[in-house]
Amino acid sequence: MKPIALDAMGGDHAPKVTVEGALLAQKQGIPVVLVGPTERLQRELAAQGGHLPVVEAPEHITMQDHATDVRKKRRASINVCMELLRRGEASAVVSMGHTGATLASALFNLGRIPGVDRPTLLIELPSERGRTYLADGGANVDCRPEWLVQFAAMATAYARAQGVENPSVGLLSIGEEEEKGNDLTLRAFPLLKSAAGINFYGNVEGRDIFKGTTDIVVTDGYTGNVVLKLSEGEARTLFGWIRQALAEGPWLTRLGALLVRPALQRLRERMDPAEYGAMPLLGVEGAVFIGHGSADGRAVLSALRKAEASIQAGLVERVREGIARLEEVR
């Protein structure tokens, strides 16, 4: 396997956490190449006592830059990562940096899979059944009904690559009935129902995401990103309340807190976004994964592990086949 190109300058705490995550991945046998300013990355590698290959990229996209700045900064680290992938010198790209810029760079350097109108960001959320995949996670704020069908096809390909044999697809709406929803969902429903290769369940509500009613939930990127941020905020707030209640209770409550700490830690890990690492950008001609800007080294490691597993499962080819099935019946 070719190494995974890691945008070492992407994220709020780069390059410290990106180097840390890359070194952890190296210990697990995952090949990684760091992309960024060579001297700075070599200093960070020396500080952490590790060695990794580095590809020079003198510029980088900050979180304050505009997504279109990838065209101005041609030697930005994310662009160099995409060039390595396009030339076959890398097997995937992982970035914990600017989501919009990573999307723009992927489209600019790699292009879309034939038949894909818009790529989609796939979110993984914990549910009673394990995980629920949500598309779109924020790549497309305003959507057309036919794009949701493509999101469903690409998410289905990803779920199958993760071992789900016949993933079910739900359409996020305000009610289970077919006639419920806004103009987008009402128009998307019959398209999903008749689409080839999609195991369509019907409408699902917000609570169904965490119940795991369906393996996949499709929606527009505006709604999907709100769901993502709401779930992350709710998890942090809930655990904050639990800690406060246990710390401020009587001595018996505090004693009980010590006893339940291991179980609470396991629950926290299950809900921690760092465990999910990064979101795959589906629909571009290459394996691209976008992580959270506030990622730590553990999240970078999770992202690299997810990228490696997806490469081995032939993710891009699976997505290409899923879109081809849709095109055949048009």
HELIX and SHEET records of a PDB file:
HELIX    1   1 LYS A   16  LYS A   27  1                                  12    
HELIX    2   2 THR A   38  ALA A   47  1                                  10    
HELIX    3   3 ALA A   67  VAL A   70  5                                   4    
HELIX    4   4 SER A   77  ARG A   86  1                                  10    
HELIX    5   5 THR A   99  ASN A  109  1                                  11    
HELIX    6   6 PRO A  145  ALA A  161  1                                  17    
HELIX    7   7 ASP A  183  SER A  194  1                                  12    
HELIX    8   8 GLY A  206  LYS A  211  1                                   6    
HELIX    9   9 GLY A  221  GLU A  248  1                                  28    
HELIX   10  10 TRP A  251  MET A  271  1                                  21    
HELIX   11  11 PRO A  273  GLU A  275  5                                   3    
HELIX   12  12 GLY A  297  GLN A  312  1                                  16    
HELIX   13  13 LEU A  315  GLU A  328  1                                  14    
SHEET    1   A11 VAL A  54  GLU A  56  0                                        
SHEET    2   A11 VAL A  32  GLY A  36  1                                        
SHEET    3   A11 ILE A   4  ASP A   7  1                                        
SHEET    4   A11 ALA A  92  SER A  95  1                                        
SHEET    5   A11 VAL A 288  GLY A 291  1                                        
SHEET    6   A11 ALA A 278  LEU A 282 -1                                        
SHEET    7   A11 THR A 120  SER A 127 -1                                        
SHEET    8   A11 GLY A 130  ALA A 135 -1                                        
SHEET    9   A11 ILE A 216  VAL A 218  1                                        
SHEET   10   A11 SER A 168  LEU A 172  1                                        
SHEET   11   A11 ASN A 199  VAL A 204  1                                        
END                                                                             
